[in-house]
Amino acid sequence: MGELTQVIDPQLVDAVLEETATREQRVRLLPARVVVYFVLALVFFERSSYRAVWNKLGTGLCGVAAARPCAFSLSRARRRLGSAPLHRLSEILASPVATRA
């Protein structure tokens, strides 16, 4: 997850969650910010299972006790998050890679 947070600032993710009113209402095992990064990681590892992607996100969290949610919990968290924050995040981050020339 460290590499994703270097590319996409956690404060930006939090701002998008606030703007789209998708911030969690109570403390959860899978906070909305973490689920955003999980869904982004799914794009990079499209042929991997939910659990495999989750394990890849946890790689490098040495000494930190990370949650081990089942695939159903990850799926439910993804559905709870919805598409609005990811759509808004892409609107903010997407930009043309070529000039008119």
Secondary structure, DSSP 8 states (H G I E B T S, - for coil): -HHHHHHS-HHHHHHHHHHTT-S-SS--SS-HHHHHHHHHHHHHTTTS-HHHHHHHHHTT-TT-------HHHHHHHHHHH-SHHHHHHHHHH---SS---
